[in-house]
Amino acid sequence: MLDRRVVKNLLDEELEGIEIPRELSREEITEAFCQYVEDDYYEWLKDNIKSFFNNGNPDWTWITKKVKLASKS
């Protein structure tokens, strides 16, 4: 889950000078944007899980190399 406060601050900066309709609050825009990003993020994550684990046929040699590289950083 995204940190709504951080996203709101980012949106405040990015939307500076842009007129927002009166019927929309910054909080509503922040929440809608966060939900949009989270929906996209979870789909992206699921796709990457399939790729990483080779669609249910994991290449454990390749994964072991990735684990070792990640632990070095």
C-alpha atoms as a printed R data frame, in Angstrom:
   type eleno elety resid chain resno       x       y       z
1  ATOM     1    CA   MET     A     1   0.000   0.000   0.000
2  ATOM     2    CA   LEU     A     2   1.281   3.428  -0.897
3  ATOM     3    CA   ASP     A     3   1.963   6.075   1.705
4  ATOM     4    CA   ARG     A     4  -0.891   8.479   0.968
5  ATOM     5    CA   ARG     A     5   0.911  11.393   2.635
6  ATOM     6    CA   VAL     A     6   3.969  10.956   0.409
7  ATOM     7    CA   VAL     A     7   1.788  10.646  -2.705
8  ATOM     8    CA   LYS     A     8  -0.226  13.731  -1.715
9  ATOM     9    CA   ASN     A     9   2.982  15.753  -1.320
10 ATOM    10    CA   LEU     A    10   4.210  14.558  -4.713
11 ATOM    11    CA   LEU     A    11   0.882  15.380  -6.347
12 ATOM    12    CA   ASP     A    12   0.881  18.817  -4.700
13 ATOM    13    CA   GLU     A    13   4.237  19.503  -6.370
14 ATOM    14    CA   GLU     A    14   3.295  18.019  -9.739
15 ATOM    15    CA   LEU     A    15  -0.108  19.716  -9.890
16 ATOM    16    CA   GLU     A    16   1.195  23.126  -8.861
17 ATOM    17    CA   GLY     A    17  -0.295  25.701 -11.201
18 ATOM    18    CA   ILE     A    18  -2.949  23.296 -12.507
19 ATOM    19    CA   GLU     A    19  -6.511  24.282 -11.735
20 ATOM    20    CA   ILE     A    20  -8.418  21.467 -10.063
21 ATOM    21    CA   PRO     A    21 -12.225  21.402 -10.316
22 ATOM    22    CA   ARG     A    22 -13.854  22.633  -7.103
23 ATOM    23    CA   GLU     A    23 -15.840  19.446  -6.637
24 ATOM    24    CA   LEU     A    24 -12.608  17.441  -6.240
25 ATOM    25    CA   SER     A    25 -10.513  17.629  -3.112
26 ATOM    26    CA   ARG     A    26  -6.773  16.907  -3.031
27 ATOM    27    CA   GLU     A    27  -7.546  13.976  -0.735
28 ATOM    28    CA   GLU     A    28 -10.007  12.480  -3.240
29 ATOM    29    CA   ILE     A    29  -7.527  12.899  -6.082
30 ATOM    30    CA   THR     A    30  -4.775  11.381  -3.955
31 ATOM    31    CA   GLU     A    31  -6.898   8.353  -3.071
32 ATOM    32    CA   ALA     A    32  -8.044   7.798  -6.664
33 ATOM    33    CA   PHE     A    33  -4.467   8.086  -7.930
34 ATOM    34    CA   CYS     A    34  -3.195   5.670  -5.256
35 ATOM    35    CA   GLN     A    35  -5.865   3.122  -6.144
36 ATOM    36    CA   TYR     A    36  -4.985   3.496  -9.835
37 ATOM    37    CA   VAL     A    37  -1.279   2.924  -9.150
38 ATOM    38    CA   GLU     A    38  -1.906   0.024  -6.757
39 ATOM    39    CA   ASP     A    39  -4.168  -1.763  -9.253
40 ATOM    40    CA   ASP     A    40  -1.512  -1.386 -11.950
41 ATOM    41    CA   TYR     A    41   1.257  -2.339  -9.522
42 ATOM    42    CA   TYR     A    42  -0.398  -5.600  -8.480
43 ATOM    43    CA   GLU     A    43  -0.920  -6.607 -12.120
44 ATOM    44    CA   TRP     A    44   2.702  -5.749 -12.888
45 ATOM    45    CA   LEU     A    45   3.816  -7.722  -9.839
46 ATOM    46    CA   LYS     A    46   1.813 -10.804 -10.856
47 ATOM    47    CA   ASP     A    47   3.291 -10.669 -14.371
48 ATOM    48    CA   ASN     A    48   6.800 -10.421 -12.955
49 ATOM    49    CA   ILE     A    49   6.214 -13.318 -10.570
50 ATOM    50    CA   LYS     A    50   5.232 -15.465 -13.565
51 ATOM    51    CA   SER     A    51   8.376 -14.397 -15.413
52 ATOM    52    CA   PHE     A    52  10.708 -14.789 -12.431
53 ATOM    53    CA   PHE     A    53   9.431 -18.295 -11.706
54 ATOM    54    CA   ASN     A    54   9.222 -19.209 -15.420
55 ATOM    55    CA   ASN     A    55   5.453 -19.799 -15.387
56 ATOM    56    CA   GLY     A    56   5.614 -22.507 -12.725
57 ATOM    57    CA   ASN     A    57   8.799 -24.129 -14.027
58 ATOM    58    CA   PRO     A    58  11.468 -22.251 -12.034
59 ATOM    59    CA   ASP     A    59  15.072 -22.184 -13.164
60 ATOM    60    CA   TRP     A    60  16.604 -22.555  -9.707
61 ATOM    61    CA   THR     A    61  20.137 -22.027 -11.010
62 ATOM    62    CA   TRP     A    62  19.176 -18.639 -12.431
63 ATOM    63    CA   ILE     A    63  17.176 -17.756  -9.291
64 ATOM    64    CA   THR     A    64  20.132 -18.730  -7.070
65 ATOM    65    CA   LYS     A    65  22.354 -16.345  -9.058
66 ATOM    66    CA   LYS     A    66  19.781 -13.565  -8.600
67 ATOM    67    CA   VAL     A    67  19.590 -14.251  -4.857
68 ATOM    68    CA   LYS     A    68  23.368 -14.110  -4.527
69 ATOM    69    CA   LEU     A    69  23.550 -10.859  -6.508
70 ATOM    70    CA   ALA     A    70  20.794  -9.307  -4.394
71 ATOM    71    CA   SER     A    71  22.487 -10.289  -1.135
72 ATOM    72    CA   LYS     A    72  25.700  -8.532  -2.207
73 ATOM    73    CA   SER     A    73  23.979  -5.163  -2.500
